[in-house]
C-alpha cells in the first residue's frame, strides 16, 4: 500500500519538477527585465524629488552666479550612494556648473539623443552607457516666474542593478529548486492521507457546518487548521465588508457601531489642554461658552459619538462651581452626552507648562514661523509635572486596565509613556495637531529625547500629513536607539511597538438642525447691513486666532496690494478679519497684536473714503452661529497660514456653503491644501501672487465657483471627522486584537514549560 502511494507521488512530483524548471527558465529573464524597470522608475521618482529640493536654492544662486554655494550644494547632494553626478545647463545647452564626477562626454544632450544612446526598452529611456558602466540620466527644467532659467541634469549610478540582478537570478533559481523539493515532499506526505476526510472537513468549515451540534468534533485531518481557517475567513469577511461599505457615509452612528463591534464597547478617554465648554462667573450668573478651537470642534464630535470622558484643564472662572466632588460635569449643558473631567492648575504651573514650554518652546519650534523658540529649565519642570498630573487623572478615570485613550496635541508629549507605565494594556492614540519639523529643527529642543520617548509610549501616533509623519520617523531615527520599519511605518522602542500614521483631520458635516434658516440672499444682505455696507458690496472673511503662524500680516499686505493693482475695487470690497485673542500674556503675542492693529490702521487710512474702510478687524470671540453667518455671507475666505497642521477654517467655510458659491483662497503650507485642490492655492509669502488670487476670487464667474465648491464639498462631506476618528479606532482595534493573539500564543508556548517545572 505504501509503495503504491509512493509511486503515485513520484508520478506527480516528476512532472512538477519539470514544470518548475520551465517556469524558472521563463521567469528569470522576465524578472530581470521587471527589476530593471522598477529600478528605473524608482530613480525617476528620486530624480524628481531631488530636483524639486534643489530647485529653490538654485533659483537663488544661479542668477547671482554664486559658484561656491552651487558647488557646495551639488557636492552635498552627490554624497548619496546612488547619485553619481550633477550638472546645471543654461539655455544654450552649455554646462555651467557640474560636479567633478560629471562625465564630459555627456554634456547637455537633448532627450532625443539620450534616447538613441539608451537601452531601447520601454521605461528605460533614461539609461545611458558610459565607459564606467550604465547610468541613469534625468533632466529637470528650471524656471522663475514662467521664464526658463536652465536645466538640472542628474546622473545616477546604475552599476548596482547588475549586482542585484545577479543576486536575484541566483536566489530565484535557488527558490525554484527549493520549491520543487518542498512541494515534492509535501505531495508524498499528502498521498498517505485520506483526501476524502480533508475535503469533507474543509467543506464543512466553509459552510459553517463544522460543529453542527455540541457533541460534534472536526475530523482529525482538519483539526490543526480549524483556528487558522476561521481566522482567514473572518479576515476575509471583514475585508469584504469594508469594501462593501466603502460608499457609506461616516456618521456618529457608524462611529458608535464601530466602537461597539470592533472595540467591544470599551471606554474612551480624551485628554486635551483646552476644554470643550468653559463656565464663567458673570453678574447674571454662570455662563457657558465654547472656545474657538479647531481641536475642540473636531474632537467633541467624536466624544458625542463615544459618550466617554474628556479630561481637560479647567480654566473658566465658574468651572469649579459646577463640578461634582470628582471634578466632573456632564456636557453639553443642554443635552449631556459625555463627561468632562477638569484638572486644576496653579498660575505658576499654567505659566510654565502652557505659556512657557508648550507655547514659547514647542509651538514656534514646530511651526518654523520665524519666531525663535525659548526653552527654560523651569518651564520644562512644570511641563513634566503637569503631564504627570493629567496622566494620574487618566489612570484614576479608567474603569478598566485597557481603556482607549485619545491624547491630543503637543501639550502632552510625555503623558503616553506615563500612562503606559501604569496601564500597559491601554490602547493610547496620540494625535499631534501641529506640524512636526525636520530632524535638524527639532534638535534645537534640549529635551528632545525625553519628548520622543514619551510619544513612543503611544500605541498609535497620528499626524495630519505624510510629510509630518516622515519627519517624525527621521527624527526618531536620528536621536533614539530604535528599530524602525519604514514600509510598515512602525517604531519598536523599549519592547513596545508604535504605529505612526497620517490621519487628515476634518470637521463634522453640519446637519439640517445646524443650518441657518436664512436663504443665501437674506444672509448676504443681513451681514452687509450689520457692517453698514451696500447689498452688492464684495466681502471677504478671515477667521483665525490672533497668532503669528496664521499669516494675518501677509494677508493684509495682499489686500493692500490688490487694491493698489485694481483701484476699481476701492470702495467696493471690504475684508472682515475675525481674530480671536489668544495667549495675550506672552510678549510675542502682544507685539504681534500691536503690529496687526498698526497695519490695519495704516491701510484703512490710505484707502478710506468717508464711511468706507477696506479692513474691519474684530479682535473678539465669535460663536459657531456667528461665524457660520459670516462664512455664508462672504464672497471669498482667505486662509493664509505660514505653517499649519490642517486648518479647519477652510473646511468649515466649505461646509457652510450649501449654496455652492464662494471662493476659498488657501495657503500651500496648510495640510488642507493637500486635499482641497479646487481652492486657489497661494504662497502667502508671495504678496503679489496672493493679491492676484484675491482679485481672481472676487471676479470669478458663478459657474466656476459652483464647480469648484461642489467638488470640495463632496470631499469634506465624505472625509469628515468621523472618518478621521474611525480610521484611528479601526487601527487601534486591529492592534488590540493582534496583542490579544500574541498573548495567547505566548501563554501557549510557556504552558509546557510551567508543567515541566
C-alpha positions in Angstrom: 0.0 0.0 0.0 2.8 2.4 0.9 4.6 1.5 -2.3 1.5 2.3 -4.3 1.2 5.7 -2.7 4.9 6.4 -3.2 4.7 5.6 -6.9 1.6 7.9 -7.3 3.5 10.7 -5.6 6.6 10.3 -7.8 4.4 10.3 -10.9 3.1 13.7 -9.8 6.4 15.1 -8.5 8.5 14.4 -11.6 6.3 16.4 -14.0 6.0 19.1 -11.3 9.8 19.4 -11.1 9.9 19.7 -15.0 7.2 22.4 -14.9 9.1 24.3 -12.2 12.3 24.2 -14.2 10.5 25.6 -17.3 8.9 28.3 -15.1 12.3 29.3 -13.8 13.6 29.4 -17.4 10.8 31.8 -18.3 10.6 33.8 -15.0 14.2 34.6 -14.5 14.6 36.8 -17.7 11.2 38.3 -17.1 12.1 39.1 -13.5 15.4 40.6 -14.7 13.5 42.9 -17.1 10.9 43.9 -14.4 13.7 44.6 -11.9 15.3 46.9 -14.4 12.0 48.7 -15.0 11.3 49.0 -11.2 14.8 50.4 -10.5 14.4 52.9 -13.4 11.0 54.0 -12.1 12.4 54.3 -8.6 15.3 56.5 -9.9 12.8 58.6 -11.9 10.9 59.3 -8.7 14.2 60.0 -6.8 15.3 62.4 -9.5 12.0 64.3 -9.4 12.2 64.6 -5.6 15.8 65.7 -5.6 15.3 68.2 -8.5 12.3 69.7 -6.6 14.5 70.0 -3.5 17.4 71.7 -5.3 15.2 74.0 -7.4 14.6 76.7 -4.8 18.3 77.2 -3.8 19.4 77.0 -7.4 17.0 79.7 -8.5 18.6 81.9 -5.8 22.2 81.0 -6.6 22.3 80.8 -10.4 21.2 84.4 -11.2 23.7 85.6 -8.6 26.4 83.4 -10.1 27.3 82.1 -6.6 29.5 79.3 -7.9 30.9 78.3 -4.4 27.4 77.8 -3.0 26.3 75.9 -6.0 29.3 73.6 -5.8 28.7 73.1 -2.1 25.0 72.3 -2.8 26.0 69.8 -5.6 28.7 68.1 -3.5 26.3 67.6 -0.6 23.8 66.1 -3.0 26.2 63.6 -4.6 27.0 62.2 -1.1 24.0 59.9 -1.8 25.4 56.5 -2.7 23.4 56.3 -5.9 23.7 59.8 -7.2 26.8 59.9 -9.3 27.0 63.4 -10.7 25.1 66.7 -11.1 25.2 69.5 -13.6 23.4 72.7 -14.5 23.0 73.7 -18.1 21.9 77.1 -19.3 19.5 77.9 -22.1 22.3 77.4 -24.7 22.8 73.8 -23.7 26.1 74.6 -22.1 27.3 73.0 -18.9 27.7 75.9 -16.4 28.1 74.1 -13.1 28.9 70.5 -12.6 30.4 68.1 -10.0 33.9 66.7 -10.7 32.3 63.3 -11.4 30.1 64.6 -14.2 31.1 62.8 -17.5 32.4 65.4 -20.0 31.1 63.2 -22.9 27.5 63.5 -21.5 27.4 67.3 -22.0 23.9 68.7 -22.2 22.5 66.3 -24.7 18.8 66.6 -25.6 16.4 63.9 -24.5 16.2 62.6 -28.1 20.0 62.0 -28.2 19.8 60.3 -24.8 17.1 58.0 -26.1 19.3 57.0 -29.1 22.0 56.0 -26.6 19.7 54.2 -24.3 18.8 50.6 -23.9 15.8 50.9 -26.1 13.5 49.1 -23.7 10.2 50.7 -22.7 10.7 52.6 -19.4 14.5 52.6 -19.7 14.9 55.6 -22.0 16.8 57.4 -19.2 19.7 54.8 -19.2 23.0 55.7 -20.9 26.1 53.6 -21.3 29.3 55.2 -20.5 32.8 53.6 -20.2 32.4 53.3 -16.5 29.1 51.5 -16.9 25.4 52.3 -17.3 24.0 55.5 -15.7 20.5 56.9 -15.3 20.2 60.5 -16.7 17.3 62.8 -15.7 16.8 66.4 -16.8 14.6 68.9 -15.0 13.7 72.3 -16.4 14.1 75.2 -14.0 12.1 78.4 -14.4 11.4 81.6 -12.4 8.1 83.4 -12.8 7.4 81.4 -16.0 10.8 82.3 -17.6 13.1 79.4 -18.3 16.4 79.6 -16.4 18.1 76.3 -17.4 18.1 72.6 -16.8 19.3 70.5 -14.0 20.9 67.2 -15.1 21.0 64.3 -12.5 23.2 61.3 -13.2 22.6 58.1 -11.0 25.0 55.2 -10.9 23.2 52.0 -12.2 26.0 49.5 -11.6 24.2 48.3 -8.5 21.4 47.0 -10.8 23.8 44.5 -12.4 24.9 43.2 -9.0 21.4 43.0 -7.7 20.2 41.3 -10.9 22.9 38.6 -10.5 21.9 38.1 -6.9 18.2 38.0 -7.9 18.8 35.3 -10.5 20.7 33.2 -8.0 18.0 33.5 -5.4 15.2 32.9 -7.9 16.8 29.7 -9.2 17.5 28.5 -5.7 13.9 29.3 -4.7 12.5 27.2 -7.6 14.8 24.3 -6.7 13.8 24.5 -3.0 10.2 25.0 -4.0 10.3 21.8 -6.1 11.8 19.8 -3.3 9.3 21.1 -0.7 6.3 20.5 -3.0 7.5 17.0 -3.8 7.9 16.1 -0.1 4.5 17.6 0.7 3.0 15.6 -2.1 4.4 12.4 -0.8 3.1 13.2 2.6 -0.4 14.1 1.4 -0.6 11.0 -0.7 -0.6 9.0 2.6 -3.6 10.9 3.9 -7.3 10.4 3.3 -8.3 13.1 0.7 -11.9 12.4 1.3 -11.6 13.3 5.0 -9.8 16.6 4.2 -12.3 17.7 1.6 -15.2 16.9 3.8 -13.8 18.7 6.8 -12.8 21.9 4.8 -16.2 22.0 3.1 -18.0 21.7 6.4 -15.9 24.6 7.8 -16.5 26.8 4.8 -20.3 26.2 5.0 -20.3 26.7 8.8 -21.3 23.1 9.4 -18.1 22.1 11.2 -19.8 21.9 14.6 -23.5 21.4 14.0 -24.1 20.0 17.5 -22.4 20.4 20.8 -21.1 16.8 20.7 -19.7 17.1 17.2 -16.0 17.3 16.5 -14.0 18.2 13.4 -12.2 15.4 11.6 -8.7 14.6 12.8 -7.2 15.8 9.5 -8.8 19.2 9.8 -8.4 19.9 13.5 -5.0 21.5 13.3 -6.2 24.1 10.7 -9.6 25.0 12.2 -8.4 28.1 14.1 -6.3 29.3 11.1 -9.1 28.7 8.6 -11.6 30.5 10.8 -9.2 33.4 11.3 -8.7 33.7 7.5 -12.4 33.5 6.9 -13.0 36.2 9.5 -10.3 38.4 8.0 -11.8 37.9 4.5 -15.3 38.7 5.8 -14.1 42.0 7.4 -12.1 42.9 4.2 -15.2 42.2 2.1 -17.4 44.2 4.5 -15.0 47.1 4.4 -15.2 47.1 0.6 -19.0 46.8 0.6 -19.5 49.8 3.0 -16.8 51.9 1.4 -19.5 54.0 -0.1 -21.3 54.5 3.2 -21.0 57.9 4.8 -19.2 58.1 8.1 -21.6 59.3 10.8 -21.8 59.5 14.5 -24.0 56.3 14.5 -21.4 54.5 12.4 -18.7 55.5 14.8 -20.7 54.2 17.7 -21.2 51.0 15.9 -17.5 50.7 15.3 -16.8 51.2 19.0 -19.4 48.6 19.8 -18.3 46.0 17.3 -14.6 46.4 16.9 -13.7 47.7 20.4 -16.4 45.8 22.3 -17.8 49.0 23.8 -14.5 49.8 25.6 -14.3 53.1 27.4 -12.8 56.0 25.6 -10.9 58.8 27.4 -9.8 62.0 25.7 -7.0 64.2 27.1 -6.5 67.8 25.9 -5.4 71.1 27.4 -8.4 73.1 26.1 -11.8 72.1 27.5 -14.8 71.9 25.2 -17.0 74.0 27.5 -16.0 76.9 29.7 -18.1 78.1 32.7 -17.7 81.8 33.6 -18.9 83.8 36.6 -20.9 86.9 35.5 -23.2 89.4 37.1 -26.1 87.4 35.8 -24.8 84.0 37.0 -22.7 81.3 35.3 -22.5 81.5 31.5 -21.3 78.6 29.3 -19.3 79.1 26.1 -17.3 77.0 23.7 -13.8 78.1 22.9 -12.8 78.9 19.3 -10.6 75.9 18.6 -10.3 73.5 15.6 -9.2 70.8 18.0 -12.3 71.2 20.2 -14.6 71.3 17.1 -13.1 68.0 15.8 -12.7 66.0 19.0 -16.1 66.9 20.5 -17.8 65.4 17.5 -16.1 62.1 18.4 -16.9 62.4 22.1 -20.6 62.9 21.3 -20.5 59.7 19.4 -18.5 57.8 22.0 -20.1 59.0 25.3 -16.7 58.8 27.1 -14.8 61.1 29.4 -12.9 64.2 28.4 -10.1 65.2 30.7 -9.0 68.9 30.3 -7.7 71.9 32.2 -10.4 73.8 34.0 -9.7 77.4 33.2 -13.0 79.2 33.5 -13.9 81.4 36.4 -17.0 79.3 37.1 -15.6 75.9 36.3 -15.2 74.8 40.0 -18.7 75.9 40.8 -20.4 73.4 38.5 -18.3 70.2 39.0 -19.1 67.4 41.4 -16.8 66.0 44.1 -14.9 64.1 41.4 -14.3 67.3 39.5 -16.7 66.1 36.8 -19.6 67.7 34.9 -21.9 66.4 32.2 -21.8 68.2 28.9 -23.2 69.7 26.7 -25.3 71.6 29.2 -28.5 71.5 27.2 -28.3 67.7 26.4 -25.5 65.9 28.2 -23.8 63.2 26.1 -20.4 62.7 27.8 -18.4 63.6 31.0 -16.0 66.5 31.3 -13.3 65.9 34.0 -11.4 69.0 34.9 -7.8 69.2 36.1 -6.8 72.3 38.2 -3.5 74.1 37.7 -1.9 76.9 39.7 -0.9 80.1 38.0 2.7 79.1 38.2 2.0 75.7 36.6 0.0 77.2 33.8 2.7 79.8 33.1 5.5 77.2 32.9 3.7 74.3 31.3 1.3 76.1 28.9 2.6 79.6 28.2 6.2 78.7 28.7 7.3 75.3 27.4 4.3 74.5 25.2 3.7 77.9 23.5 7.1 79.6 23.7 9.0 76.5 23.0 7.3 73.7 21.1 4.8 75.9 19.2 7.4 78.1 17.4 9.8 75.1 17.1 7.2 73.0 15.2 5.8 75.8 13.1 9.1 77.3 11.9 7.3 80.6 11.6 10.4 82.9 12.1 9.9 83.2 15.8 12.7 82.0 18.0 11.7 79.2 20.4 12.5 79.8 24.0 13.4 76.9 26.3 13.8 77.3 30.1 14.5 74.6 32.7 11.8 75.9 35.0 9.2 75.6 32.2 10.3 72.1 31.5 9.9 71.1 35.1 6.4 72.4 35.1 5.7 70.6 31.8 6.8 67.3 33.3 4.8 68.0 36.5 1.6 68.8 34.7 1.9 65.9 32.3 2.1 63.6 35.3 -0.9 65.3 36.8 -3.0 64.6 33.7 -1.6 61.1 33.5 -2.8 60.5 37.0 -6.2 61.8 36.1 -6.4 59.3 33.2 -5.4 56.4 35.4 -8.0 57.5 38.0 -10.8 57.8 35.5 -10.1 54.5 33.8 -12.6 51.8 34.9 -10.6 49.0 33.3 -6.9 48.2 32.7 -7.2 48.5 28.9 -9.1 51.7 28.0 -8.7 53.6 24.7 -7.0 56.9 25.5 -7.0 59.7 22.9 -4.2 62.1 23.7 -4.5 65.5 21.9 -1.6 67.7 20.8 1.8 68.9 21.8 0.8 69.8 25.4 1.1 66.1 26.4 4.1 64.7 24.7 5.2 62.9 27.9 1.8 61.6 29.0 1.6 58.5 26.8 4.7 57.0 28.4 3.5 57.9 31.9 0.1 56.2 31.3 1.8 53.2 29.7 3.9 52.5 32.8 0.8 52.1 34.9 -1.7 50.7 32.3 0.5 48.6 30.0 -2.6 47.1 28.2 -4.1 50.5 27.4 -4.5 51.5 23.8 -3.1 55.0 23.6 -3.8 57.0 20.4 -1.8 60.3 20.4 -2.6 62.9 17.7 -0.2 65.7 17.0 -2.3 68.5 15.7 0.5 70.8 14.7 3.3 70.2 12.1 6.3 68.1 13.0 9.5 69.8 11.9 12.6 68.2 10.3 15.1 66.5 12.4 17.6 69.4 12.4 15.0 71.9 13.6 13.7 69.6 16.3 17.2 69.0 17.5 17.1 72.6 19.0 14.9 71.3 21.9 17.1 70.5 24.9 14.8 67.6 26.0 14.2 66.1 22.5 15.0 62.5 23.7 12.5 62.7 26.6 9.8 64.1 24.3 10.3 61.4 21.7 10.4 58.6 24.3 7.2 60.0 25.8 5.4 60.0 22.4 6.6 56.4 21.7 4.5 55.3 24.7 1.6 55.6 22.3 0.1 52.6 20.5 -0.7 54.8 17.6 0.8 58.2 16.8 -1.0 60.3 14.3 -0.1 63.3 12.2 -2.0 65.3 9.6 0.1 64.6 6.6 2.6 62.0 5.3 5.3 64.7 5.3 4.9 65.3 9.0 4.9 61.5 9.6 8.1 61.1 7.6 9.7 64.0 9.6 8.9 62.2 12.8 10.3 58.9 11.7 13.5 60.6 10.6 13.7 62.5 13.9 13.4 59.3 16.0 15.9 57.5 13.8 18.4 60.3 14.5 18.0 60.8 18.2 16.9 57.4 19.7 18.1 53.8 19.5 15.0 52.2 17.9 14.1 49.7 15.3 12.1 51.4 12.5 10.1 49.6 9.8 9.6 52.4 7.3 7.3 50.4 5.0 5.1 49.4 7.9 5.6 52.8 9.5 6.3 51.3 12.9 8.8 52.0 15.6 9.9 49.5 18.2 11.2 51.2 21.4 11.5 49.8 24.9 9.9 46.5 23.9 6.8 48.2 22.6 5.6 48.9 19.1 4.2 52.3 18.0 2.3 52.6 14.7 2.9 56.0 13.1 0.3 57.1 10.6 -1.1 60.1 8.9 -4.8 60.8 9.6 -6.0 64.1 8.0 -8.4 65.6 10.4 -11.7 67.2 9.4 -15.0 68.5 10.7 -18.4 67.1 11.5 -20.6 67.8 8.4 -23.4 70.1 9.6 -26.9 68.6 9.8 -30.2 70.2 9.0 -30.6 71.4 12.5 -27.3 73.3 12.4 -28.0 75.1 9.2 -29.3 78.6 9.3 -32.9 79.2 8.1 -31.7 82.3 6.3 -31.5 82.0 2.5 -28.3 82.9 0.7 -29.7 86.3 -0.3 -31.0 87.0 3.2 -27.7 86.1 4.8 -25.7 88.2 2.4 -27.9 91.2 2.9 -28.2 90.9 6.7 -24.4 90.6 7.1 -23.8 93.6 4.9 -26.5 95.6 6.7 -24.8 94.8 10.1 -21.5 96.1 8.6 -23.1 99.2 7.1 -22.3 98.0 3.5 -24.4 98.1 0.3 -26.1 94.9 -0.7 -23.8 94.4 -3.8 -20.6 95.1 -1.8 -17.9 92.4 -2.2 -17.0 90.8 1.1 -14.0 88.8 2.3 -13.7 86.9 5.5 -10.8 85.6 7.6 -11.2 83.6 10.8 -8.2 82.8 12.9 -6.7 83.0 16.4 -4.5 86.1 16.7 -1.4 84.1 16.1 1.8 84.8 14.2 1.6 81.5 12.3 -1.7 82.4 10.6 -0.3 84.8 8.1 -2.6 87.6 9.1 0.0 90.3 8.3 0.8 88.8 4.9 -3.0 88.6 4.2 -3.5 92.3 4.9 -0.5 93.2 2.8 -2.0 91.1 -0.1 -5.3 93.0 0.3 -3.4 96.3 0.2 -1.5 95.2 -3.0 -4.8 94.1 -4.6 -6.3 97.5 -4.1 -3.2 99.1 -5.5 -3.3 97.0 -8.6 -7.1 97.3 -9.0 -8.2 100.8 -8.0 -11.8 100.0 -9.1 -12.1 97.7 -6.1 -11.6 100.6 -3.7 -14.9 101.3 -2.1 -16.4 98.0 -3.4 -14.5 95.5 -1.4 -14.2 95.0 2.4 -12.4 92.3 4.3 -13.6 91.3 7.8 -10.9 89.7 9.9 -12.2 87.8 13.0 -9.2 87.3 15.2 -9.9 85.5 18.5 -7.4 86.7 21.1 -5.0 84.0 22.4 -2.0 83.8 24.7 -2.2 87.5 25.2 0.0 87.3 28.3 3.0 86.4 26.1 5.1 89.3 24.9 5.4 87.8 21.4 1.7 87.8 21.0 1.3 91.3 22.4 3.8 92.6 19.9 2.1 90.7 17.1 -1.3 92.2 18.0 0.1 95.7 18.1 1.7 95.1 14.7 -1.6 93.9 13.2 -3.6 96.8 14.6 -1.0 99.3 13.3 -1.1 97.7 9.8 -4.9 97.8 9.6 -4.9 101.5 10.7 -2.3 102.4 8.0 -4.2 100.5 5.2 -7.6 101.9 6.3 -6.2 105.5 6.4 -4.7 105.0 2.9 -7.9 103.8 1.2 -10.7 105.1 3.4 -13.3 107.3 1.8 -16.0 108.6 4.1 -17.5 105.7 5.9 -15.7 103.1 3.8 -12.8 101.1 5.2 -11.2 98.2 3.4 -10.4 96.1 6.5 -12.6 95.5 9.5 -10.7 94.0 12.4 -12.7 92.2 15.1 -10.4 91.0 17.9 -13.0 89.1 19.8 -14.5 85.7 20.2 -17.4 84.7 18.0 -19.6 81.6 18.5 -20.2 79.0 15.8 -23.5 80.5 14.7 -22.0 84.0 14.1 -19.0 82.5 12.2 -21.3 80.5 10.0 -23.2 83.6 9.0 -20.0 85.3 8.0 -18.9 82.3 6.0 -22.2 82.2 4.1 -22.4 85.9 3.6 -18.8 86.3 2.2 -17.6 86.1 -1.4 -14.2 84.8 -0.5 -12.5 83.2 2.5 -8.7 83.7 2.9 -6.7 81.2 4.8 -3.0 82.2 4.5 -1.3 80.3 7.3 2.5 80.4 7.2 2.6 76.8 8.5 -0.3 74.8 9.8 -1.1 71.2 10.6 -4.5 71.2 8.8 -6.6 74.4 9.3 -10.2 73.5 9.8 -11.4 77.0 9.0 -11.0 76.1 5.3 -13.3 73.1 5.8 -15.8 75.0 7.9 -16.2 77.6 5.2 -16.8 74.9 2.6 -19.3 73.1 4.8 -21.3 76.3 5.3 -21.7 77.0 1.6 -24.6 74.8 0.7 -25.4 77.4 -2.0 -22.2 76.1 -3.7 -20.9 79.7 -4.1 -17.9 81.5 -2.7 -14.2 81.0 -3.3 -11.6 79.6 -0.9 -8.1 81.2 -1.1 -5.8 78.7 0.7 -2.1 78.7 1.7 0.0 76.0 0.3 1.5 75.5 3.7 -1.6 74.1 5.3 -2.5 70.4 5.5 -5.8 71.3 3.9 -4.1 72.3 0.7 -3.1 68.7 0.1 -6.8 67.8 -0.1 -8.7 70.9 -1.4 -7.1 71.2 -4.8 -10.0 73.3 -6.2 -9.2 76.1 -3.9 -7.0 78.9 -5.1 -3.6 77.8 -3.7 -1.1 80.5 -2.9 2.2 81.1 -1.3 1.4 83.6 1.5 4.9 84.9 1.4 4.4 86.0 -2.2 2.3 89.1 -1.7 1.7 89.8 -5.4 0.6 86.2 -6.0 -1.9 86.4 -3.1 -3.2 89.8 -4.4 -3.8 88.4 -7.9 -5.5 85.3 -6.5 -7.8 87.5 -4.3 -8.8 89.6 -7.4 -9.4 86.3 -9.3 -11.6 85.1 -6.5 -13.6 88.3 -6.4 -14.2 88.3 -10.2 -14.7 84.5 -10.6 -17.9 83.6 -12.6 -20.7 81.8 -10.7 -20.3 78.7 -12.8 -16.7 78.3 -11.9 -17.4 78.9 -8.3 -20.1 76.3 -8.3 -17.9 73.7 -10.0 -15.0 74.2 -7.5 -17.2 74.4 -4.4 -19.2 71.4 -5.3 -16.1 69.2 -5.7 -14.7 70.4 -2.4 -17.9 70.0 -0.5 -18.2 66.4 -1.7 -14.7 65.7 -0.4 -15.2 67.4 3.0 -18.5 65.7 3.5 -17.1 62.2 2.8 -13.8 62.7 4.6 -15.3 64.1 7.8 -14.2 64.0 11.4 -16.0 60.6 12.0 -13.9 59.1 9.2 -10.8 60.6 10.8 -11.6 59.1 14.2 -12.9 55.9 12.7 -9.7 55.1 10.9 -7.7 55.7 14.0 -10.0 53.5 16.1 -10.1 50.8 13.4 -6.3 50.7 13.5 -6.4 50.6 17.3 -8.9 47.7 17.2 -6.7 45.8 14.8 -3.6 46.3 17.1 -5.6 45.3 20.2 -6.7 42.0 18.5 -3.1 41.4 17.5 -1.9 41.9 21.0 -4.5 39.5 22.4 -3.5 36.8 19.9 0.2 37.4 20.7 -0.5 37.0 24.4 -2.4 33.7 23.8 0.5 32.4 21.7 3.0 33.3 24.4 0.9 31.7 27.1 0.5 28.6 24.9 4.3 28.3 24.4 5.0 28.9 28.1 2.4 26.4 29.4 4.5 23.2 28.8 7.5 24.8 30.5 5.5 25.5 33.6 4.3 22.0 33.7 7.8 20.6 33.4 9.0 22.8 36.3 
